[in-house]
Amino acid sequence: MQNHLHTEADEVAYVLDGEFIENGRRYGPGAVFAAPAGTVHGPHETDTGCTVMFMLSKTLDFVAV
């Protein structure tokens, strides 16, 4: 997923398994990534596959940057 932001929604990602990559930083199982509303983040990637639980504080509002 490309770089983006959410104007109203805070985003939190909890890595359940595998390896989640956020803007080149690698997160393994049990790691948490957070992007407050208005923060540019992404791309979200994986090399080996992963299961990630995403939580949003409000309805998703996706703005590509």
N, C-alpha and C positions, 0 to 999 in steps of 0.2 A: 504494500500500500504506500502511496507517495506521501511526501511531506504534506501536512495538513494541520488544521486547528479546529477547535470547537468553540464557538463564541460564548456559549452558555453552559456547556456540560464539562464537568471535570471528568477525566478518564483515569481509571486505575486498571492495571493488568496484573493478574496473579498467574505465574507460570506453574502449571500443574505437572507437566513433564516435557522433556526435550529441551531445546534451546531456542529462545526467542531473542531476536536481534532488533534493537531499537537504535537507529542512527549509528550503527557500527558497534554499539555496546551490547555485549552478550549477557543474557539473563538465564540462569538455569532453574531447575525445579525449586520451588519455594520462594523465588525472588519476586519482588513487587516493583512495577514501574508505574509512576504517576505523572500525569500531565494536567495541571490546573487549566481551567477555561482560559482561552486566549493564548495559550502556549503553543508555538509551532513545534510539532514532533513528527516522527516518522523518518524514513520509511520503516514500516513493520515488516520484518523478514524472518526467515529461518533457513538454515542449510540442511538440517536433518529432520525437520518436522517438529512440531510441538503442539501441546494443548494448553491454551491460555484462556482464562476466564476474564472477560472484560466487563467492567462495571462503569456505568455512566450516572452522574448525579442528576441529569435531566434528559429529556428526549435528545437523541443524537442529532447534532447539527454539524455537518461536515463541510469544511471550506478548504479546498485545495489551494496550496501556496507554491 
